[in-house]
Amino acid sequence: MKFIPLHSRGGNYLIVASNVAWLRTGENGQTMVGIVGSSPLLVTGSIEEVAEIILKG
């Protein structure tokens, strides 16, 4: 299992990269990250920035 750190304005997350289902533009320059079997997370950064973090991980 590969954990990826994602930052949020309310705290930070460690997510399992293989559980990411989708990315969508959120509010105020943030991105919604869809997680399989869970509620989406609102994290800082554009879709491109978040995708790059996930793909590098």
DSSP file (Angstrom, degrees, kcal/mol; ACC not computed):
  #  RESIDUE AA STRUCTURE BP1 BP2  ACC     N-H-->O    O-->H-N    N-H-->O    O-->H-N    TCO  KAPPA ALPHA  PHI   PSI    X-CA   Y-CA   Z-CA
    1    1 A M              0   0    0      0, 0.0     2,-0.6     0, 0.0    15,-0.0   0.000 360.0 360.0 360.0 130.0    0.0    0.0    0.0
    2    2 A K        -     0   0    0      2,-0.0    15,-2.3     0, 0.0     2,-0.4  -0.912 360.0-154.4-108.2 117.5    1.4    3.4   -1.0
    3    3 A F  E     -A   16   0A   0     -2,-0.6    13,-0.2    13,-0.2    11,-0.0  -0.737   5.6-162.3 -92.1 138.4    0.4    6.4    1.1
    4    4 A I  E     -A   15   0A   0     11,-3.1    11,-2.7    -2,-0.4     2,-0.4  -0.976  15.7-132.4-119.5 128.5    0.4    9.9   -0.5
    5    5 A P  E     -A   14   0A   0      0, 0.0     2,-0.4     0, 0.0     9,-0.2  -0.694  26.3-179.2 -81.6 129.5    0.5   13.0    1.7
    6    6 A L  E     -A   13   0A   0      7,-2.6     7,-3.3    -2,-0.4     2,-0.3  -0.987  17.9-136.7-125.8 139.8   -2.1   15.7    0.6
    7    7 A H  E     -A   12   0A   0     -2,-0.4    37,-2.8    37,-0.3     2,-0.3  -0.720  20.0-177.7-100.9 146.0   -2.5   19.0    2.4
    8    8 A S  E >   -A   11   0A   0      3,-1.4     3,-0.7    -2,-0.3    35,-0.1  -0.920  38.8-118.0-134.6 158.4   -5.7   20.7    3.3
    9    9 A R  T 3  S+     0   0    0     -2,-0.3     3,-0.1     1,-0.2    34,-0.1   0.749 118.3  45.4 -68.8 -21.9   -6.5   24.0    4.9
   10   10 A G  T 3  S-     0   0    0      1,-0.3     2,-0.3    -3,-0.0    -1,-0.2   0.467 132.5 -52.3 -98.6  -3.3   -8.1   22.1    7.8
   11   11 A G  E <   -A    8   0A   0     -3,-0.7    -3,-1.4     2,-0.0    -1,-0.3  -0.916  64.9 -74.7 153.2-177.8   -5.3   19.6    8.2
   12   12 A N  E     -A    7   0A   0     -2,-0.3     2,-0.3    -5,-0.2    -5,-0.2  -0.805  34.2-152.6-114.8 154.9   -3.3   17.1    6.3
   13   13 A Y  E     -A    6   0A   0     -7,-3.3    -7,-2.6    -2,-0.3     2,-0.5  -0.914  12.0-154.4-124.0 149.6   -4.2   13.6    4.9
   14   14 A L  E     -A    5   0A   0     -2,-0.3     2,-0.3    -9,-0.2   -11,-0.0  -0.988  30.2-177.6-115.3 115.5   -2.3   10.5    4.1
   15   15 A I  E     -A    4   0A   0    -11,-2.7   -11,-3.1    -2,-0.5     2,-0.6  -0.802  33.3-112.0-114.6 156.4   -4.3    8.7    1.4
   16   16 A V  E >   -A    3   0A   0     -2,-0.3     3,-2.1   -13,-0.2     4,-0.3  -0.787  26.4-143.6 -84.9 119.3   -3.8    5.4   -0.4
   17   17 A A  G >  S+     0   0    0    -15,-2.3     3,-1.4    -2,-0.6    -1,-0.2   0.835  96.7  56.9 -55.8 -38.7   -3.0    6.3   -4.0
   18   18 A S  G 3  S+     0   0    0    -16,-0.3    -1,-0.3     1,-0.3   -15,-0.1   0.608  98.7  63.1 -72.3  -9.8   -4.8    3.3   -5.5
   19   19 A N  G <  S+     0   0    0     -3,-2.1    17,-2.9    16,-0.0     2,-0.5   0.448  73.2 110.8 -92.8  -1.4   -8.1    4.4   -3.8
   20   20 A V  E <   +B   35   0B   0     -3,-1.4    15,-0.2    -4,-0.3     3,-0.1  -0.635  37.7 173.0 -77.1 123.8   -8.3    7.8   -5.7
   21   21 A A  E     -     0   0B   0     13,-3.1     2,-0.3    -2,-0.5    -1,-0.2   0.795  57.5 -12.5-100.2 -36.2  -11.3    7.6   -8.0
   22   22 A W  E     -B   34   0B   0     12,-0.9    12,-2.9     2,-0.0     2,-0.4  -0.986  49.4-138.3-161.2 162.8  -11.5   11.1   -9.4
   23   23 A L  E     +B   33   0B   0     -2,-0.3     2,-0.3    10,-0.2    10,-0.2  -0.980  22.4 177.7-127.1 142.5  -10.4   14.8   -9.1
   24   24 A R  E     -B   32   0B   0      8,-2.1     8,-3.5    -2,-0.4     2,-0.1  -0.998  37.5 -99.0-145.5 143.4  -12.6   17.8   -9.5
   25   25 A T  E     -B   31   0B   0     -2,-0.3     6,-0.2     6,-0.2     2,-0.1  -0.409  45.5-170.3 -61.0 129.9  -12.0   21.5   -9.2
   26   26 A G        -     0   0    0      4,-2.9     3,-0.4     1,-0.2     2,-0.2  -0.150  30.9 -62.3-103.7-158.5  -13.2   22.7   -5.8
   27   27 A E  S >  S+     0   0    0      1,-0.2     3,-1.1     2,-0.1    -1,-0.2  -0.598 107.5  11.3 -92.6 152.9  -13.6   26.2   -4.3
   28   28 A N  T 3  S-     0   0    0      1,-0.3    -1,-0.2    -2,-0.2     3,-0.1   0.848 134.4 -50.1  53.9  43.6  -10.9   28.8   -3.8
   29   29 A G  T 3  S+     0   0    0     -3,-0.4    16,-0.9     1,-0.2    -1,-0.3   0.709 108.9 125.6  73.0  19.6   -8.2   27.1   -5.8
   30   30 A Q  E <   - C   0  44B   0     -3,-1.1    -4,-2.9    14,-0.2     2,-0.4  -0.571  51.8-131.7-105.2 171.8   -8.7   23.8   -4.1
   31   31 A T  E     -BC  25  43B   0     12,-2.8    12,-2.9    -6,-0.2     2,-0.5  -0.977   7.3-136.0-128.3 137.8   -9.4   20.3   -5.5
   32   32 A M  E     -BC  24  42B   0     -8,-3.5    -8,-2.1    -2,-0.4     2,-0.6  -0.801  19.7-157.7 -88.4 130.9  -11.9   17.6   -4.5
   33   33 A V  E     -BC  23  41B   0      8,-3.0     8,-2.3    -2,-0.5     2,-0.4  -0.949   7.7-144.6-114.2 114.7  -10.4   14.2   -4.4
   34   34 A G  E     -B   22   0B   0    -12,-2.9   -13,-3.1    -2,-0.6   -12,-0.9  -0.656  15.1-161.5 -80.4 129.0  -12.8   11.3   -4.7
   35   35 A I  E >   -B   20   0B   0     -2,-0.4     3,-1.9     3,-0.3   -15,-0.2  -0.935  25.3-110.3-114.2 131.9  -11.9    8.3   -2.6
   36   36 A V  T 3  S+     0   0    0    -17,-2.9     3,-0.1    -2,-0.4   -17,-0.0  -0.406 103.1   4.3 -59.6 125.4  -13.3    4.8   -3.3
   37   37 A G  T 3  S+     0   0    0      1,-0.2     2,-0.3    -2,-0.2    -1,-0.3   0.648 123.1  73.7  76.4  16.1  -15.7    3.9   -0.4
   38   38 A S  S <  S-     0   0    0     -3,-1.9    -3,-0.3     3,-0.0    -1,-0.2  -0.913  87.3 -82.8-149.5 172.8  -15.4    7.3    1.3
   39   39 A S        -     0   0    0     -2,-0.3    -6,-0.0     1,-0.1    -3,-0.0  -0.499  57.1 -94.4 -76.9 151.8  -16.5   10.9    1.1
   40   40 A P        -     0   0    0      0, 0.0     2,-0.4     0, 0.0    -6,-0.2  -0.297  35.8-134.2 -66.0 153.1  -14.4   13.2   -1.1
   41   41 A L  E     -C   33   0B   0     -8,-2.3    -8,-3.0    -3,-0.1     2,-0.7  -0.870   4.4-139.5-108.0 142.1  -11.6   15.3    0.4
   42   42 A L  E     +C   32   0B   0     -2,-0.4     2,-0.3   -10,-0.2   -10,-0.2  -0.908  33.5 173.2-101.1 115.1  -11.0   19.0   -0.2
   43   43 A V  E     -C   31   0B   0    -12,-2.9   -12,-2.8    -2,-0.7   -35,-0.3  -0.814  33.6 -97.8-122.8 161.4   -7.3   19.6   -0.6
   44   44 A T  E    S+C   30   0B   0    -37,-2.8   -37,-0.3    -2,-0.3   -14,-0.2  -0.464  78.4  47.5 -78.0 149.1   -5.1   22.5   -1.5
   45   45 A G  S    S-     0   0    0    -16,-0.9    -2,-0.1    -2,-0.1     2,-0.0  -0.143  85.4 -70.0 107.2 159.5   -3.8   22.9   -5.0
   46   46 A S     >  -     0   0    0      1,-0.1     4,-2.5    -2,-0.1     5,-0.2  -0.243  50.3-100.9 -75.6 169.5   -5.1   22.7   -8.6
   47   47 A I  H  > S+     0   0    0      1,-0.2     4,-2.8     2,-0.2     5,-0.2   0.917 124.8  51.4 -56.8 -43.8   -6.2   19.5  -10.2
   48   48 A E  H  > S+     0   0    0      1,-0.2     4,-2.2     2,-0.2    -1,-0.2   0.907 110.5  47.6 -62.6 -42.7   -2.8   19.4  -12.1
   49   49 A E  H  > S+     0   0    0      2,-0.2     4,-1.9     1,-0.2    -1,-0.2   0.918 114.5  45.6 -65.4 -43.5   -0.8   19.9   -8.9
   50   50 A V  H  X S+     0   0    0     -4,-2.5     4,-2.4     2,-0.2    -2,-0.2   0.912 112.2  51.6 -67.0 -42.8   -2.8   17.2   -7.0
   51   51 A A  H  X S+     0   0    0     -4,-2.8     4,-2.9    -5,-0.2     5,-0.2   0.902 108.8  51.8 -60.1 -41.3   -2.5   14.8   -9.9
   52   52 A E  H  X S+     0   0    0     -4,-2.2     4,-2.4    -5,-0.2    -1,-0.2   0.914 109.2  49.4 -62.7 -42.8    1.2   15.3  -10.1
   53   53 A I  H  X S+     0   0    0     -4,-1.9     4,-1.7     2,-0.2    -2,-0.2   0.927 113.9  46.2 -61.2 -45.0    1.6   14.6   -6.3
   54   54 A I  H  < S+     0   0    0     -4,-2.4    -2,-0.2     1,-0.2    -1,-0.2   0.923 113.9  47.4 -65.6 -44.5   -0.5   11.4   -6.7
   55   55 A L  H  < S+     0   0    0     -4,-2.9    -1,-0.2     1,-0.2    -2,-0.2   0.852 111.9  49.8 -68.1 -34.3    1.4   10.2   -9.8
   56   56 A K  H  <        0   0    0     -4,-2.4    -1,-0.2     1,-0.2    -2,-0.2   0.854 360.0 360.0 -69.0 -34.0    4.8   10.9   -8.3
   57   57 A G     <        0   0    0     -4,-1.7    -1,-0.2    -5,-0.2    -2,-0.2   0.482 360.0 360.0 -63.7 360.0    3.8    9.0   -5.1
